[in-house]
Amino acid sequence: MIKALLYKDFNALKRYARIMLVVAVVCSFIFKEQGSSLIVMIYSASLLLTTMAIDEREHFLRRAISDSGRNKAIVGEKYILLFILVMAAVVISIILEMVMAVIYKRSIEWGSMIIIMLSGFALTSFSGGTTIPLTIKYGAEKARIILLLCYMVPAILMMWLLPSVNITLSTFTLSIVIIIFSMLLYLFSFFVSVKILEKKDF
């Protein structure tokens, strides 16, 4: 069932995927020195909300829900989709970064790029893990405001806390911390989303 759900969502995102590619290319030229990985990852993660808005418009959940097993598949597919979208953004960002390096004849700062992508992965994990259950509960329109807050709040907190934090971590250690944080967040959010869907009154 998950394969069928993924096919449905990818089919719905064809037009938006083209827009994502255009955004990635444009941002790469605008931010040629800093790279555009973070912006591309955030945009790709926001496509998840688009699929949920389409489901809501077509009353998909109301027609699809029948038992707890199907509920888990419906919810789990959204988390898989989020991960695929973010990973696709990472691949596109790396390719564009290499292209920009050739065009502008500069070396690729892999260390900085990895940190940016790790930050993007943590941010999209937090936003996605928060947005999915709240969208199921309140609907896509309210979730657009929620999504904005999910990006703004952690970004502001990072800007406020980082100057006062004096912790030095290697890229490898930071990667492990972010991956563990993201997996735990996904797992917790998944079970919350399933519970919300089971109790949802259509």
N, C-alpha and C positions, 0 to 999 in steps of 0.2 A: 504493500500500500504506500509506503514512503516514497518509492520510486515514482509511482503515479502522481503523488502530491508534488514532488520536486519537478516533474515534467510540467505539471499544470502551472506552477509558479514561474519556472524558467520561460515558458511560452508567453506568460503574461508580462514578463520583464524584458522581452526582446528589444522593444523601442527604448526603454530606459537604460538598457545595457549600452546601446549605441551612444546615448547621451553621456553615460559615465566615461566612455572612451574619449569623447570630445572634451569633457571636463578635465580628464587626466592630461591630455596633450596640451590644452590651453594653459593649465596651471603649471605644467613643466616649463613652458616658455616664460610665463610671468615670474615664477619663483625659480629661476634657473640656477641660482646659487644655493638656495636652501633645499631645493627639491620639493615635491608636491605629494609625497607619500601619505602624510597625515590627512590631507584634504580628500584625497582619493579614497582612502579607507573609510573616512566618515561618510562620504557620499554613498559608497557601496553598501555600508551598513544601513543607511537610511532607506535603501530600496526594500528592506524587509517590511517596513511599515506600509509601503506601497502595495505589497502583496496582501497584507492583512486588510487594507482598505478595500481592495478589490473583492476579497472574500466577504467582507461585510456588505458591500454593495449588492453582491449576488446572493446573499443569504446562504453562503456555503456552509457555515457551521451548523445552522439550523437543519440543513438537509443531510449533513454528513454524520452527525453524532448519533450513535446508536448504543454503544457500550463502552466500558472503560478501556478496553484494548484499543479500540479505534481512537478514543480520546488521546491516549498516549502517543499514537502514531501521528495524529494531527498536530499535536504540540511539539513532539520531537522533531518533526520535519522542519519546523520553523527555526529551530536551533541549528540543525544541520545546514539549512539554507544560509543562515547568518554566517556560519563558519566558512562555507564555500565562497560567499560573496567577498568576505574579508580576505581570504587567501587569494582569490582572483585579483583583488586590488593590490595585494603585495607583489604578485607576479608582474602585473602591468607596471607598477611603480619601479620595479627593478629594471625591467626592459627599457622604460623611458629614461631612467637615470643613466643607463649605459649609452643610450642614444644621445642624450644631452652632453655626456662626457666627450663623445666623439665630435659632436657639432661645435662645442665651445672649447675643445682641446684642453680639458682639465682632468685631473685624476678623480677617481671616485672615493669619497670618504666613507668607507664601509662601516666604520665604527659609529659615526654620527647617524648614518642611514639606519643601522640596526636599532639604535636607541629610539629614533623617530617611529619606526615600525612597531617596536615593542610598546611605545606609548600609545600608538594608534590601536594596537590589539587590546590593550588594557581598557582604553576608553570605549571602544566598540563593544567589548565584552560586558562592561558595566551598563552601557546604554541599552544594549540588546537584552541583557538579562533583566533589566528593569522594565523596558518597554513592552516586551511580549506579554507578561502576565497582566499588566495594567491595560493594554490594548484589548485583551480578551475580556476584561472586566468592564471597561468603560467605553470601548469603541475607538475607532481610528481617529476621529476628529479631535477628541480630547487628548488622544495619545500624541498628536502633533505638538501640543504644548508640553506634554510630558517629555517627549524626545528632546525638545530644546533645553529643558531643565536638566535632563540627563547628561547633556554635553557641557552646559554652562557651569553647573555646580562643581563637578570634579575639576574642570579647568581652572575655575577661580580658586578652589582649595589648593590645587597644585601650585598656582602662582603665589598664594599666600604662605604656604607651608615650606616650599622648597628652599627659599633663602635662609630659613632658620634651621633647616635640617642639615646636619653635618655627617652624613653616612656615605661611605664610599663602597660601592659594589662593583664587582667585575661584570662585564657584559653577560658572561655565562650564568653567574649567580642571579643577576637581574632577570634573565630569560626564564630561569627555573621558577623564580618567585612569581612572575607574571603569569606563566603557564598554569601553575598550581592555583593561583588566585582565580584565574579565568575559568578553569575546570570546576572548581568548587562553586563559583557563582552560577555557572551554567546548570550544574546539578541541582542546586537549591532552587533556582528560578524555574527549572523544568517541573519539579514536583509541585511548586506553588501554582504554576500555570495549569497543571492537570487538575488540581483541586478546584481552582476557580472555574474551569470549564465544566467540571462535573456538577457544580452547584449553580451554573448560569441558567437563568430563567429567560427563555426566548419568548 
